[in-house]
């Protein structure tokens, strides 16, 4: 989760996000067809140390960015280009 005021300061176009009761906004980065990412607000459900249930905000075929916390929270922003790796063998 990211504090809503941090998003508003860095990316004013993100102001449409709706913070939860604690002032946080949960987002994932979705890979767009042009190879860049966009932050998308999601609603989460149950969580463990390694998995988070997404209840709303994604479509079945959306590709999302996964990685360590620093890479996701500090280095990515809307429009950042990414390389998609095929991980179908891991399923």
Biopython code that builds the backbone (N, CA, C, O; Angstrom):
import numpy as np
from Bio.PDB.StructureBuilder import StructureBuilder

atoms = [
    (1, "UNK", "N", (0.815, -1.187, 0.000)),
    (1, "UNK", "CA", (0.000, 0.000, 0.000)),
    (1, "UNK", "C", (0.864, 1.259, 0.000)),
    (1, "UNK", "O", (1.972, 1.267, 0.536)),
    (2, "UNK", "N", (0.355, 2.285, -0.590)),
    (2, "UNK", "CA", (1.056, 3.552, -0.705)),
    (2, "UNK", "C", (0.170, 4.628, -0.116)),
    (2, "UNK", "O", (-1.036, 4.642, -0.365)),
    (3, "UNK", "N", (0.755, 5.540, 0.672)),
    (3, "UNK", "CA", (-0.026, 6.644, 1.216)),
    (3, "UNK", "C", (-0.539, 7.497, 0.080)),
    (3, "UNK", "O", (0.208, 7.794, -0.852)),
    (4, "UNK", "N", (-1.792, 7.899, 0.135)),
    (4, "UNK", "CA", (-2.423, 8.681, -0.925)),
    (4, "UNK", "C", (-1.721, 10.008, -1.159)),
    (4, "UNK", "O", (-1.588, 10.430, -2.307)),
    (5, "UNK", "N", (-1.259, 10.693, -0.086)),
    (5, "UNK", "CA", (-0.633, 11.994, -0.283)),
    (5, "UNK", "C", (0.691, 11.864, -1.023)),
    (5, "UNK", "O", (1.084, 12.795, -1.727)),
    (6, "UNK", "N", (1.397, 10.735, -0.887)),
    (6, "UNK", "CA", (2.640, 10.530, -1.631)),
    (6, "UNK", "C", (2.355, 10.398, -3.117)),
    (6, "UNK", "O", (3.101, 10.923, -3.942)),
    (7, "UNK", "N", (1.297, 9.710, -3.457)),
    (7, "UNK", "CA", (0.928, 9.573, -4.865)),
    (7, "UNK", "C", (0.547, 10.930, -5.432)),
    (7, "UNK", "O", (0.956, 11.272, -6.542)),
    (8, "UNK", "N", (-0.223, 11.700, -4.693)),
    (8, "UNK", "CA", (-0.675, 12.998, -5.186)),
    (8, "UNK", "C", (0.503, 13.933, -5.409)),
    (8, "UNK", "O", (0.494, 14.699, -6.372)),
    (9, "UNK", "N", (1.521, 13.894, -4.548)),
    (9, "UNK", "CA", (2.680, 14.765, -4.709)),
    (9, "UNK", "C", (3.506, 14.398, -5.923)),
    (9, "UNK", "O", (3.968, 15.289, -6.637)),
    (10, "UNK", "N", (3.706, 13.127, -6.178)),
    (10, "UNK", "CA", (4.576, 12.687, -7.259)),
    (10, "UNK", "C", (3.871, 12.624, -8.599)),
    (10, "UNK", "O", (4.489, 12.891, -9.630)),
    (11, "UNK", "N", (2.601, 12.280, -8.612)),
    (11, "UNK", "CA", (1.879, 12.067, -9.857)),
    (11, "UNK", "C", (0.480, 12.664, -9.723)),
    (11, "UNK", "O", (-0.460, 11.959, -9.356)),
    (12, "UNK", "N", (0.334, 13.961, -10.021)),
    (12, "UNK", "CA", (-0.956, 14.614, -9.810)),
    (12, "UNK", "C", (-2.116, 13.946, -10.540)),
    (12, "UNK", "O", (-3.248, 14.001, -10.060)),
    (13, "UNK", "N", (-1.864, 13.315, -11.695)),
    (13, "UNK", "CA", (-2.951, 12.672, -12.424)),
    (13, "UNK", "C", (-3.522, 11.479, -11.679)),
    (13, "UNK", "O", (-4.565, 10.956, -12.071)),
    (14, "UNK", "N", (-2.876, 11.043, -10.632)),
    (14, "UNK", "CA", (-3.332, 9.898, -9.853)),
    (14, "UNK", "C", (-4.365, 10.306, -8.802)),
    (14, "UNK", "O", (-4.818, 9.460, -8.032)),
    (15, "UNK", "N", (-4.742, 11.575, -8.755)),
    (15, "UNK", "CA", (-5.609, 12.057, -7.684)),
    (15, "UNK", "C", (-6.998, 11.420, -7.697)),
    (15, "UNK", "O", (-7.757, 11.596, -6.743)),
    (16, "UNK", "N", (-7.343, 10.696, -8.737)),
    (16, "UNK", "CA", (-8.641, 10.027, -8.797)),
    (16, "UNK", "C", (-8.690, 8.791, -7.902)),
    (16, "UNK", "O", (-9.762, 8.210, -7.732)),
    (17, "UNK", "N", (-7.562, 8.371, -7.325)),
    (17, "UNK", "CA", (-7.550, 7.215, -6.439)),
    (17, "UNK", "C", (-8.363, 7.505, -5.189)),
    (17, "UNK", "O", (-8.386, 8.630, -4.690)),
    (18, "UNK", "N", (-9.025, 6.478, -4.697)),
    (18, "UNK", "CA", (-9.831, 6.596, -3.483)),
    (18, "UNK", "C", (-9.107, 5.882, -2.340)),
    (18, "UNK", "O", (-9.007, 4.655, -2.348)),
    (19, "UNK", "N", (-8.598, 6.636, -1.353)),
    (19, "UNK", "CA", (-7.900, 5.993, -0.237)),
    (19, "UNK", "C", (-8.866, 5.198, 0.640)),
    (19, "UNK", "O", (-10.057, 5.499, 0.723)),
    (20, "UNK", "N", (-8.306, 4.160, 1.298)),
    (20, "UNK", "CA", (-9.121, 3.394, 2.235)),
    (20, "UNK", "C", (-9.262, 4.177, 3.538)),
    (20, "UNK", "O", (-8.814, 5.320, 3.626)),
    (21, "UNK", "N", (-9.875, 3.574, 4.536)),
    (21, "UNK", "CA", (-10.141, 4.275, 5.794)),
    (21, "UNK", "C", (-8.868, 4.705, 6.519)),
    (21, "UNK", "O", (-8.910, 5.616, 7.346)),
    (22, "UNK", "N", (-7.731, 4.061, 6.220)),
    (22, "UNK", "CA", (-6.459, 4.412, 6.840)),
    (22, "UNK", "C", (-5.651, 5.394, 6.000)),
    (22, "UNK", "O", (-4.537, 5.758, 6.376)),
    (23, "UNK", "N", (-6.204, 5.828, 4.859)),
    (23, "UNK", "CA", (-5.506, 6.781, 4.003)),
    (23, "UNK", "C", (-4.581, 6.147, 2.986)),
    (23, "UNK", "O", (-3.795, 6.848, 2.350)),
    (24, "UNK", "N", (-4.656, 4.835, 2.817)),
    (24, "UNK", "CA", (-3.795, 4.139, 1.873)),
    (24, "UNK", "C", (-4.536, 3.836, 0.574)),
    (24, "UNK", "O", (-5.759, 3.698, 0.546)),
    (25, "UNK", "N", (-3.756, 3.737, -0.497)),
    (25, "UNK", "CA", (-4.280, 3.340, -1.803)),
    (25, "UNK", "C", (-3.482, 2.125, -2.240)),
    (25, "UNK", "O", (-2.252, 2.172, -2.256)),
    (26, "UNK", "N", (-4.155, 1.038, -2.596)),
    (26, "UNK", "CA", (-3.476, -0.168, -3.072)),
    (26, "UNK", "C", (-3.497, -0.159, -4.591)),
    (26, "UNK", "O", (-4.556, -0.088, -5.215)),
    (27, "UNK", "N", (-2.300, -0.234, -5.177)),
    (27, "UNK", "CA", (-2.187, -0.218, -6.633)),
    (27, "UNK", "C", (-1.280, -1.346, -7.098)),
    (27, "UNK", "O", (-0.435, -1.831, -6.345)),
    (28, "UNK", "N", (-1.463, -1.755, -8.341)),
    (28, "UNK", "CA", (-0.531, -2.648, -9.023)),
    (28, "UNK", "C", (-0.153, -1.965, -10.325)),
    (28, "UNK", "O", (-0.895, -1.126, -10.836)),
    (29, "UNK", "N", (1.007, -2.328, -10.857)),
    (29, "UNK", "CA", (1.411, -1.814, -12.156)),
    (29, "UNK", "C", (1.033, -2.829, -13.217)),
    (29, "UNK", "O", (1.435, -3.991, -13.157)),
    (30, "UNK", "N", (0.252, -2.374, -14.192)),
    (30, "UNK", "CA", (-0.231, -3.209, -15.283)),
    (30, "UNK", "C", (0.555, -2.848, -16.533)),
    (30, "UNK", "O", (0.750, -1.671, -16.833)),
    (31, "UNK", "N", (1.011, -3.879, -17.271)),
    (31, "UNK", "CA", (1.759, -3.660, -18.509)),
    (31, "UNK", "C", (0.769, -3.350, -19.627)),
    (31, "UNK", "O", (-0.160, -4.116, -19.886)),
    (32, "UNK", "N", (0.988, -2.210, -20.285)),
    (32, "UNK", "CA", (0.125, -1.804, -21.399)),
    (32, "UNK", "C", (0.671, -2.379, -22.708)),
    (32, "UNK", "O", (1.792, -2.887, -22.748)),
    (33, "UNK", "N", (-0.115, -2.297, -23.763)),
    (33, "UNK", "CA", (0.264, -2.881, -25.059)),
    (33, "UNK", "C", (1.509, -2.236, -25.656)),
    (33, "UNK", "O", (2.175, -2.854, -26.486)),
    (34, "UNK", "N", (1.843, -1.004, -25.254)),
    (34, "UNK", "CA", (3.041, -0.343, -25.781)),
    (34, "UNK", "C", (4.297, -0.677, -24.982)),
    (34, "UNK", "O", (5.359, -0.115, -25.249)),
    (35, "UNK", "N", (4.195, -1.587, -24.001)),
    (35, "UNK", "CA", (5.355, -2.011, -23.222)),
    (35, "UNK", "C", (5.680, -1.113, -22.042)),
    (35, "UNK", "O", (6.717, -1.286, -21.403)),
    (36, "UNK", "N", (4.810, -0.156, -21.743)),
    (36, "UNK", "CA", (4.989, 0.678, -20.560)),
    (36, "UNK", "C", (3.976, 0.241, -19.508)),
    (36, "UNK", "O", (3.082, -0.561, -19.779)),
    (37, "UNK", "N", (4.133, 0.784, -18.308)),
    (37, "UNK", "CA", (3.234, 0.400, -17.224)),
    (37, "UNK", "C", (2.347, 1.562, -16.814)),
    (37, "UNK", "O", (2.670, 2.731, -17.021)),
    (38, "UNK", "N", (1.211, 1.194, -16.221)),
    (38, "UNK", "CA", (0.351, 2.197, -15.593)),
    (38, "UNK", "C", (-0.095, 1.651, -14.251)),
    (38, "UNK", "O", (-0.386, 0.463, -14.115)),
    (39, "UNK", "N", (-0.147, 2.535, -13.256)),
    (39, "UNK", "CA", (-0.629, 2.145, -11.937)),
    (39, "UNK", "C", (-2.141, 2.036, -11.991)),
    (39, "UNK", "O", (-2.822, 2.882, -12.571)),
    (40, "UNK", "N", (-2.653, 0.982, -11.378)),
    (40, "UNK", "CA", (-4.101, 0.779, -11.346)),
    (40, "UNK", "C", (-4.508, 0.436, -9.918)),
    (40, "UNK", "O", (-3.932, -0.456, -9.296)),
    (41, "UNK", "N", (-5.492, 1.142, -9.412)),
    (41, "UNK", "CA", (-5.983, 0.877, -8.065)),
    (41, "UNK", "C", (-6.723, -0.451, -8.043)),
    (41, "UNK", "O", (-7.487, -0.768, -8.955)),
    (42, "UNK", "N", (-6.486, -1.219, -6.989)),
    (42, "UNK", "CA", (-7.148, -2.508, -6.812)),
    (42, "UNK", "C", (-7.729, -2.591, -5.406)),
    (42, "UNK", "O", (-7.335, -1.856, -4.500)),
    (43, "UNK", "N", (-8.673, -3.503, -5.256)),
    (43, "UNK", "CA", (-9.210, -3.836, -3.936)),
    (43, "UNK", "C", (-8.710, -5.226, -3.610)),
    (43, "UNK", "O", (-8.878, -6.154, -4.402)),
    (44, "UNK", "N", (-8.090, -5.376, -2.439)),
    (44, "UNK", "CA", (-7.508, -6.660, -2.074)),
    (44, "UNK", "C", (-8.366, -7.384, -1.046)),
    (44, "UNK", "O", (-9.192, -6.793, -0.351)),
    (45, "UNK", "N", (-8.132, -8.700, -0.983)),
    (45, "UNK", "CA", (-8.811, -9.558, -0.020)),
    (45, "UNK", "C", (-7.800, -10.143, 0.943)),
    (45, "UNK", "O", (-6.994, -9.426, 1.536)),
    (46, "UNK", "N", (-7.854, -11.468, 1.093)),
    (46, "UNK", "CA", (-6.958, -12.134, 2.038)),
    (46, "UNK", "C", (-5.518, -12.072, 1.539)),
    (46, "UNK", "O", (-5.261, -12.014, 0.336)),
    (47, "UNK", "N", (-4.584, -12.086, 2.494)),
    (47, "UNK", "CA", (-3.162, -11.984, 2.170)),
    (47, "UNK", "C", (-2.362, -12.943, 3.027)),
    (47, "UNK", "O", (-2.731, -13.259, 4.158)),
    (48, "UNK", "N", (-1.243, -13.402, 2.450)),
    (48, "UNK", "CA", (-0.261, -14.177, 3.206)),
    (48, "UNK", "C", (1.077, -13.477, 3.019)),
    (48, "UNK", "O", (1.132, -12.369, 2.484)),
    (49, "UNK", "N", (2.147, -14.113, 3.454)),
    (49, "UNK", "CA", (3.473, -13.530, 3.254)),
    (49, "UNK", "C", (3.861, -13.479, 1.784)),
    (49, "UNK", "O", (4.697, -12.661, 1.399)),
    (50, "UNK", "N", (3.275, -14.330, 0.960)),
    (50, "UNK", "CA", (3.688, -14.422, -0.443)),
    (50, "UNK", "C", (2.586, -14.159, -1.458)),
    (50, "UNK", "O", (2.875, -14.021, -2.646)),
    (51, "UNK", "N", (1.338, -14.086, -1.029)),
    (51, "UNK", "CA", (0.230, -13.928, -1.969)),
    (51, "UNK", "C", (-0.771, -12.886, -1.470)),
    (51, "UNK", "O", (-0.973, -12.718, -0.268)),
    (52, "UNK", "N", (-1.390, -12.193, -2.427)),
    (52, "UNK", "CA", (-2.448, -11.228, -2.128)),
    (52, "UNK", "C", (-3.600, -11.487, -3.084)),
    (52, "UNK", "O", (-3.404, -11.534, -4.299)),
    (53, "UNK", "N", (-4.787, -11.653, -2.546)),
    (53, "UNK", "CA", (-5.973, -11.839, -3.376)),
    (53, "UNK", "C", (-6.430, -10.472, -3.901)),
    (53, "UNK", "O", (-6.594, -9.530, -3.126)),
    (54, "UNK", "N", (-6.633, -10.370, -5.221)),
    (54, "UNK", "CA", (-7.148, -9.151, -5.835)),
    (54, "UNK", "C", (-8.633, -9.365, -6.104)),
    (54, "UNK", "O", (-9.007, -10.251, -6.873)),
    (55, "UNK", "N", (-9.469, -8.564, -5.478)),
    (55, "UNK", "CA", (-10.916, -8.702, -5.619)),
    (55, "UNK", "C", (-11.473, -7.856, -6.760)),
    (55, "UNK", "O", (-12.412, -8.267, -7.442)),
    (56, "UNK", "N", (-10.898, -6.687, -6.966)),
    (56, "UNK", "CA", (-11.383, -5.766, -7.992)),
    (56, "UNK", "C", (-10.217, -4.987, -8.577)),
    (56, "UNK", "O", (-9.205, -4.763, -7.913)),
    (57, "UNK", "N", (-10.376, -4.573, -9.845)),
    (57, "UNK", "CA", (-9.406, -3.669, -10.454)),
    (57, "UNK", "C", (-8.581, -4.265, -11.572)),
    (57, "UNK", "O", (-7.918, -3.532, -12.305)),
    (58, "UNK", "N", (-8.608, -5.600, -11.722)),
    (58, "UNK", "CA", (-7.857, -6.256, -12.789)),
    (58, "UNK", "C", (-8.794, -7.095, -13.643)),
    (58, "UNK", "O", (-9.837, -7.562, -13.187)),
    (59, "UNK", "N", (-8.389, -7.271, -14.898)),
    (59, "UNK", "CA", (-9.093, -8.176, -15.803)),
    (59, "UNK", "C", (-8.310, -9.473, -15.896)),
    (59, "UNK", "O", (-7.134, -9.516, -15.532)),
    (60, "UNK", "N", (-8.940, -10.519, -16.374)),
    (60, "UNK", "CA", (-8.336, -11.851, -16.400)),
    (60, "UNK", "C", (-7.000, -11.890, -17.129)),
    (60, "UNK", "O", (-6.083, -12.564, -16.658)),
    (61, "UNK", "N", (-6.848, -11.210, -18.240)),
    (61, "UNK", "CA", (-5.617, -11.297, -19.029)),
    (61, "UNK", "C", (-4.630, -10.167, -18.783)),
    (61, "UNK", "O", (-3.653, -10.049, -19.522)),
    (62, "UNK", "N", (-4.847, -9.336, -17.774)),
    (62, "UNK", "CA", (-3.896, -8.270, -17.468)),
    (62, "UNK", "C", (-2.564, -8.873, -17.042)),
    (62, "UNK", "O", (-2.517, -9.856, -16.302)),
    (63, "UNK", "N", (-1.487, -8.267, -17.521)),
    (63, "UNK", "CA", (-0.151, -8.654, -17.067)),
    (63, "UNK", "C", (0.277, -7.622, -16.042)),
    (63, "UNK", "O", (0.202, -6.419, -16.292)),
    (64, "UNK", "N", (0.727, -8.094, -14.886)),
    (64, "UNK", "CA", (1.151, -7.180, -13.838)),
    (64, "UNK", "C", (2.643, -7.319, -13.596)),
    (64, "UNK", "O", (3.254, -8.336, -13.925)),
    (65, "UNK", "N", (3.210, -6.285, -13.018)),
    (65, "UNK", "CA", (4.632, -6.278, -12.693)),
    (65, "UNK", "C", (4.811, -6.915, -11.322)),
    (65, "UNK", "O", (4.101, -6.583, -10.373)),
    (66, "UNK", "N", (5.769, -7.835, -11.228)),
    (66, "UNK", "CA", (6.128, -8.423, -9.940)),
    (66, "UNK", "C", (7.609, -8.168, -9.723)),
    (66, "UNK", "O", (8.370, -8.038, -10.683)),
    (67, "UNK", "N", (8.013, -8.097, -8.480)),
    (67, "UNK", "CA", (9.416, -7.862, -8.175)),
    (67, "UNK", "C", (9.564, -7.458, -6.722)),
    (67, "UNK", "O", (8.610, -7.492, -5.945)),
    (68, "UNK", "N", (10.789, -7.074, -6.373)),
    (68, "UNK", "CA", (11.034, -6.687, -4.989)),
    (68, "UNK", "C", (10.410, -5.325, -4.696)),
    (68, "UNK", "O", (10.094, -4.561, -5.608)),
    (69, "UNK", "N", (10.243, -5.042, -3.425)),
    (69, "UNK", "CA", (9.547, -3.828, -3.002)),
    (69, "UNK", "C", (10.180, -2.569, -3.579)),
    (69, "UNK", "O", (9.471, -1.691, -4.071)),
    (70, "UNK", "N", (11.496, -2.471, -3.525)),
    (70, "UNK", "CA", (12.162, -1.256, -4.017)),
    (70, "UNK", "C", (11.884, -1.038, -5.496)),
    (70, "UNK", "O", (11.555, 0.075, -5.906)),
    (71, "UNK", "N", (12.012, -2.073, -6.290)),
    (71, "UNK", "CA", (11.791, -1.935, -7.733)),
    (71, "UNK", "C", (10.374, -1.475, -8.026)),
    (71, "UNK", "O", (10.159, -0.626, -8.891)),
    (72, "UNK", "N", (9.422, -2.022, -7.321)),
    (72, "UNK", "CA", (8.022, -1.683, -7.574)),
    (72, "UNK", "C", (7.678, -0.300, -7.020)),
    (72, "UNK", "O", (7.095, 0.521, -7.728)),
    (73, "UNK", "N", (8.029, -0.039, -5.775)),
    (73, "UNK", "CA", (7.551, 1.176, -5.118)),
    (73, "UNK", "C", (8.384, 2.415, -5.414)),
    (73, "UNK", "O", (7.864, 3.530, -5.372)),
    (74, "UNK", "N", (9.649, 2.242, -5.708)),
    (74, "UNK", "CA", (10.523, 3.407, -5.883)),
    (74, "UNK", "C", (10.884, 3.676, -7.335)),
    (74, "UNK", "O", (10.989, 4.837, -7.730)),
    (75, "UNK", "N", (11.075, 2.645, -8.135)),
    (75, "UNK", "CA", (11.605, 2.831, -9.482)),
    (75, "UNK", "C", (10.543, 2.913, -10.566)),
    (75, "UNK", "O", (10.813, 3.442, -11.644)),
    (76, "UNK", "N", (9.344, 2.405, -10.313)),
    (76, "UNK", "CA", (8.301, 2.410, -11.345)),
    (76, "UNK", "C", (7.376, 3.601, -11.189)),
    (76, "UNK", "O", (7.071, 4.032, -10.077)),
    (77, "UNK", "N", (6.937, 4.125, -12.320)),
    (77, "UNK", "CA", (5.897, 5.144, -12.358)),
    (77, "UNK", "C", (5.163, 4.998, -13.676)),
    (77, "UNK", "O", (5.636, 4.291, -14.566)),
    (78, "UNK", "N", (4.034, 5.640, -13.819)),
    (78, "UNK", "CA", (3.288, 5.555, -15.073)),
    (78, "UNK", "C", (4.195, 5.895, -16.245)),
    (78, "UNK", "O", (4.924, 6.886, -16.211)),
    (79, "UNK", "N", (4.143, 5.060, -17.289)),
    (79, "UNK", "CA", (4.934, 5.302, -18.491)),
    (79, "UNK", "C", (6.311, 4.670, -18.501)),
    (79, "UNK", "O", (7.005, 4.742, -19.516)),
    (80, "UNK", "N", (6.736, 4.047, -17.398)),
    (80, "UNK", "CA", (8.036, 3.384, -17.363)),
    (80, "UNK", "C", (8.014, 2.181, -18.300)),
    (80, "UNK", "O", (7.118, 1.343, -18.200)),
    (81, "UNK", "N", (9.002, 2.081, -19.224)),
    (81, "UNK", "CA", (9.045, 0.899, -20.095)),
    (81, "UNK", "C", (9.544, -0.323, -19.326)),
    (81, "UNK", "O", (10.417, -0.209, -18.466)),
    (82, "UNK", "N", (8.984, -1.487, -19.641)),
    (82, "UNK", "CA", (9.390, -2.738, -19.004)),
    (82, "UNK", "C", (9.556, -3.817, -20.063)),
    (82, "UNK", "O", (9.041, -3.698, -21.175)),
    (83, "UNK", "N", (10.277, -4.867, -19.705)),
    (83, "UNK", "CA", (10.428, -6.032, -20.566)),
    (83, "UNK", "C", (9.650, -7.178, -19.939)),
    (83, "UNK", "O", (9.839, -7.497, -18.765)),
    (84, "UNK", "N", (8.784, -7.790, -20.717)),
    (84, "UNK", "CA", (7.973, -8.904, -20.222)),
    (84, "UNK", "C", (8.737, -10.198, -20.433)),
    (84, "UNK", "O", (9.189, -10.490, -21.540)),
    (85, "UNK", "N", (8.880, -10.976, -19.360)),
    (85, "UNK", "CA", (9.525, -12.286, -19.443)),
    (85, "UNK", "C", (8.445, -13.355, -19.427)),
    (85, "UNK", "O", (7.470, -13.248, -18.683)),
    (86, "UNK", "N", (8.616, -14.372, -20.237)),
    (86, "UNK", "CA", (7.656, -15.476, -20.284)),
    (86, "UNK", "C", (7.881, -16.369, -19.078)),
    (86, "UNK", "O", (8.942, -16.980, -18.944)),
    (87, "UNK", "N", (6.898, -16.448, -18.208)),
    (87, "UNK", "CA", (7.034, -17.293, -17.020)),
    (87, "UNK", "C", (6.022, -18.427, -17.019)),
    (87, "UNK", "O", (5.657, -18.931, -15.957)),
    (88, "UNK", "N", (5.568, -18.830, -18.190)),
    (88, "UNK", "CA", (4.572, -19.903, -18.248)),
    (88, "UNK", "C", (5.122, -21.219, -17.728)),
    (88, "UNK", "O", (4.357, -22.061, -17.257)),
    (89, "UNK", "N", (6.430, -21.414, -17.802)),
    (89, "UNK", "CA", (7.030, -22.651, -17.304)),
    (89, "UNK", "C", (6.917, -22.745, -15.786)),
    (89, "UNK", "O", (6.958, -23.842, -15.230)),
    (90, "UNK", "N", (6.775, -21.598, -15.106)),
    (90, "UNK", "CA", (6.703, -21.591, -13.651)),
    (90, "UNK", "C", (5.328, -21.993, -13.134)),
    (90, "UNK", "O", (5.175, -22.207, -11.931)),
    (91, "UNK", "N", (4.342, -22.100, -13.981)),
    (91, "UNK", "CA", (2.976, -22.415, -13.530)),
    (91, "UNK", "C", (2.791, -23.872, -13.229)),
    (91, "UNK", "O", (1.700, -24.289, -12.841)),
]
sb = StructureBuilder()
sb.init_structure("model")
sb.init_model(0)
sb.init_chain("A")
sb.init_seg("    ")
for serial, (resi, resn, name, xyz) in enumerate(atoms, 1):
    if name == "N":
        sb.init_residue(resn, " ", resi, " ")
    sb.init_atom(name, np.array(xyz, "f"), 0.0, 1.0, " ", f" {name:<3s}", serial, name[0])
structure = sb.get_structure()
